[in-house]
Structure formats: C-alpha cells, structure tokens
Amino acid sequence: MTTEPASLESLGVLFQSDDFIVVDKHWDIRIDSKMWYEKHTVQAQLRHRFPQLADPSTYYGFRFCHQLDFSTSGALCVALNKAAAGRAYRCFKDRTVTKAYLALVRGLVEKETQTLEFSIGKNSSEGKTHMMCIEGTEGCENPKPCQTELTVLEYGLYDGDPVTKVLLQPLTGRTHQLRVHCSAIGHPIVGDFTYSSGADDAPYRMMLHAHFLHIPLEPEPLLVSGEDPFLPTLDPKWLPQRSLRTLKTTVEALLERRLEEDRKIKEEKRERARKEEERRKGGKERRTKEEIEEQTRQCQEWLSEWAGD
C-alpha cells in the first residue's frame, strides 16, 4: 500500500487459489462501475492482470463476495466461479465471516476496549442522502441495530494532532457502519471527508483499512491478513507515541474468540440434533409399542370370540 493514487497496474494480491482471489484494494477506487469515465476500478485492474479469469457470463466479469467503500483499502475477496461464490455467500449470509479493520481516528480514545451499539439508518435530510446516521438523528430512516468492537492499539499524532490507532471488528454489516460508529463517539476516522462535513480534507486518504478476513469455508477456511498501511515509514505524518498492544496478538486473540464461539454454536446445534433424533426415535418406539398392544388386544378379542363359538 502506497501514498500514490491507484492505477491499472497497482493491484496487490494477498491470496489466490482455483476458487478465490483476495486482492489488496487501493484507497479511493471503486470496486466496479457502469460509468464510462470510471477507468480505474478493481474490476478493470482484475481484467488487466488476470484476463483469462474473467467470466463472460457475469456483468463485471468477476464475482465480488462483499463490498468495501470507495475510500477504504484492504482485503477484498473475489470468487472465480459460481459454486465458490455460493459457498462464500452462505458464510456472509450466516454471519460467520470475521473481518477486522485498522483505522486512525481523531482524538485520544480513553476506553481501550468497547462495543459500539448505535442503530444506523439512511439519512433522508436534504444534501445528506448519500450518508448514513445513528438513530435519533433528524431525518434518520429505518435504523437497524449495529455492533462494532473497538480495541485501542496505539496513541500518537497525525500531522501534529492527537489520534488513536484502533482495530475495528464489525459484528453487523450496515453501510458505512465503522465510519458512523467512530463519528458517533466523537472520534471520526482521519481523512473521512463525508462524516466530517467536508472539514477533514488535509490527509491524502481516509485512514480505514480492511486488514483481516476469515471465511469459514469447507473443507479449508480462507484466512488472509494484510500489511499495516499506517506506519511512519509509509506516512511520516503519523507519529506513534504509546503502544498498548500489538496488532498481531490482537488479531490472533480476536480470531481465537471467534473460533471458540463457532465451536460452541456447532456443539449446541449437534446437541439439539441429537435430542431431536432421540425424541423422534422415542416417539417411533412408543408408536410401535402401542401398535403391538393394539394388535395383541385385537387377537385376544378374536380368540375369545372364536372360543365362544
């Protein structure tokens, strides 16, 4: 990841198999577009880099398994065939996918770990229909519950102003969720032009990066972790001052918690299935016993009638 704008050639690849490619999406580039003037898109980069993998039966040539905002960089999964896309879609639909984002946010976040639970809806206010908003905001339509886990990694300065590097784990998937949640607690993402009402326009990009992606596919899960783009060696305006925890150990702990939760869910499902099977078998055995008793009774009645004759 560089500070240079995107080009057709600047497509990073984090993972590739027969079924999937995970690309390192550049900042300020759309995934796809129907507009003729949109020359630089991830779809165009993929066609340029992997023309043999484009699928003519799809509109864009590639099946994107999920979305990233125009301004967001990082891990973006692309399915290379219909069957693979269906497998990934089920994981996203069942909310078993784990994603984690790196961000620099304005100010010093005091609470080191917290769960943000603001419901988010569409902003219907004039001039803001491209934005989302939290429940209770004027013009907020159809707000839905949303959850984001926030973990503080480092404190420092960006271009002389206090900022905090955080890891964000969205537990739901609302549009602009991370950006809205950070703004709602008074710590908007550095360079977020939209949710700073156009005020935060000095940084060369919005500092939000999709760092980690885990899709529990069978038989092998897809696990991808990219580089950290928010380093002084890449952007000298970012000056870390105090580290609370490392990115590596934080992501490992996050994944372990998620895998443990998934194991518990699977165990509960197996237990429910076992009890249902026992109930079904028990019902069948009771029915069989009742049928035998009824047949015995009918035979005894027939024998009694026969003896009487």
N, C-alpha and C positions, 0 to 999 in steps of 0.2 A: 504494500500500500504506500503510495507516494503523495506528495502535495501537488503533483501535476494533474491537470484535467484528464478525463478519460479519452481514449482513442480506440479505434477498432482493434489495435494490437495489444492494448493493455488489459487483457483478460487473464486473471490469475486462476489457476485450477488447484483446489485443495484436495480433491478426491476424484477418482474415475474408475468405473467398472463397466461391465457389459450392460448394466441396467441404469446406472446413475452417474451423473457428473455433479459435483459440488463446486461451484465457482466462487471466487472471492470478488463479489460485486464492488465496483468502484463507487465512490461517492458522487452524487449529482449526475446520475444516469438512470434512465428509465429501464425497466425490465423489457418492455415491449411497447410499441406504439403503432397506431394506424395513420399517424400524421406523416405525410411525405417528407416534411422538413426535418423530422427526427432521424438524423443519420446515425447517431451513436446511441445504441440500445444494447442491452445484454444479448437480446435475440440476434442482433446484427453481428455482435462480437462472436457469438457461437457459430453462426453461419460462416464467418470469415475463418475461424480457427478450425472448425470441425464440419466442413460442408457435407462430408459423407454421412454424418449422423443426423442430419435434418430429416424430419418425417413430413413428406408432402401431403399426408392426409390431415395434418393439423394446420390451423390458420397461420401460426407463427413459426412452425417448423420444429418447435421444442415444447415439451410439457413441463411448465414450471409448477413445482409441488406446493409452493407457498409464495408469499409476496414480501418484498422489502420496499420501504418508501424510497422515493427518488433521491432523497438526501442521505439515506442510510447506506452504509457499506457493509461488506461481510459475507458470511456463508449463505449461499442460495442454492437449493437443491433442484436439479433438473432430471426428470425421468426420461429415459431414452426409448421406452416402448410403452404401449398401453397397459400391459399387465403390471409393469413396475409402478406406473402412475397410480393404478388402482390400489396396490399394496400400500404405497405411501399415503394416499388419500385416506384410507381407513385409519391409519395411525393418527393423522391430523384430526380427523373427524372424532375419534375416540379420545382425543386429548392425551395421548400417551407420548407425544413428542416433547423433548426437553430442549429449550432454547435459552441461551444466556447472551446478554449484550453488554458491551463495555460503553461507558459514557463519561464525559466530563460535564459536570453540572455546576452552575453558578453558586457561589457561596460555600460555606462550610456546613455540611450535613452533620448535625450533632448526634442523632441516634444512629448508631453504627449498623444495626440490622433492623429492618422494619418491613411490615406488609402494608402496601398501599391499596386501599379498598374503595376508591371513588367510582361510582357508577358513571359511565360515559355514554353520551348521546350525540346526535347530529346537531350542529349549531345552525339554526334557521334565521339568525339575525342578519340583517342586510349587510352585505360586504364580508360576511364570515361563513358563508355556506360551504366553503372548502375546508372548514375546520370542524373539529370535534370539541365537546365541552363536558364538564362534570355536571352531575345532577344538581339542580338548584340555580344554575346559571340561566340568565334571561335568554329565552329562545332555544333552550336545550330540549330536543325532541327524542322520545323513545330511549331514555337512558337504560343501559343494561349493566348488571353487576360485573365488575372487573377487579382482578387482583394482580399485583406485581410485588415480587420480593426484591428488596433493595439491600445491598451489602456494600458498606464503605471499604474501599481498598487503600486509597491514599488521599492525603491533603496536599495542596500545593497552590501555585499561582499560574494563571494563564494571561500572558501579556501584562503582568503586574497585578491582576485582580484575583482574589481568592476563589479557588474552585476545588471540587472534590471528584476524585475518580471513583466510580461506583460500578458494581456488577448488577445488572437488572435481569430478573427472570420473570417473564410474563407467564402467569398461570391461566390467563384467558387471552383471546386474540382479537380484541377490538381495534379498529383503525386508529392509528396514532396513539395507541394506549400508553406507551412508555413516555412519549413526549408530553402528553396531557397530564399524566400522573406526576411527573417531575415538576411540571409547572404548577400543579395544584398544591404542592408542599412548599412552594416558594423557591425552588431550585431548578429553574429551566435549564435545558441542555445548552451548552455553549454552542453558539452559532445557529440556534434554532430561530430563523428569521420569522417563521409563521407564528410561533407561540410566544414571541417576544414583541408582538405587534410591530414587527419591522425594525426594532431597535438594535437587535444583536446581529449586525451585519458586517462586523470587522473581521471575524475569523474566516479563513479560506473555505471552511466547510462546517457542516453540523457534526458535532463530536458524538456520534452514535454509531456503533459498530457491532454487527452480529458476529460474535466471537465463537460461539459453541453451538453445535447442533447434534442431537442424538435422536435417531428414528429407530424404534424397536422392531425392525423388520425381521421376519423369519426366513431362513434359519440363522442368518447373521445380521446383527443390528448395524446401522450406519452411524458411525461416530466420527465427527470432524471437529477439530479445534484449530482456529486460525491464529495468526500472529496478532500481537497487540500494536495497533497503529498509533497509540497515544504515548509516544516515547520522546524524550528530549532529542534523541538522535535524529528523529524524523521531523519533529516540530520544536525548534528551540524556544518557542514562546511558552511551551509547557515546562514548568519547573517544579518537579515533585519536592516536597519538603518533609513529609512524615508518612511512613508506610505503616499500616495497621495489619495487613495480611497480604500474602502473595496471591496473584491471580491463579496460579497453578493449583495450589492447595484449596482455594475457594471453589474452583470449578470441580475438582475431584470430590469434595465434600457434597457439593450440590448434586452431582451425578449419583453418588452413593445413596443419598437420601431418596432420590427419585427411584432408583432401582429397588431399594428396600420397600418403598410404597407400592411399587408394581408387584413385588413378590407377595406382599400381604394381600393385595387385591386378587391376585391369581389364586392364592390359598383359600381365600374366602369364597371365590367362585367354585373351586373344586369341592369345598365343604358343602356348599349349597347344592351342587350337583349330586354329591354323594347322598345327602339327606333326601333329596327328591327321588333318587333311584331307590333308596330304602323304602320310602313311602309308597312308591309305585309297586315295588315288589311285595310289600306288606299288604297292600290293597288287593293285589292279584292273588296272594296266598289266602287272604280272608275270603275272597270270592270263590276260590277253588274249594275251600273247606265248607263253605255254605252250600255250594253245588253238590258236594258229596253227601252232606247231611240231608239235603232235599231228595237226592236220588235214593238214599237209604230209607227215608221215610216213605217214599212212594213204593219202593219194593216191599216194605213191611206191610203197607196197606194192601198191596196186590196179593201177598202171601196170605194175609188174614182173610181176604175175600175168597181166595182160592180154597183155603182150609174150610171155610164155612160152607162152600158149595159141596 
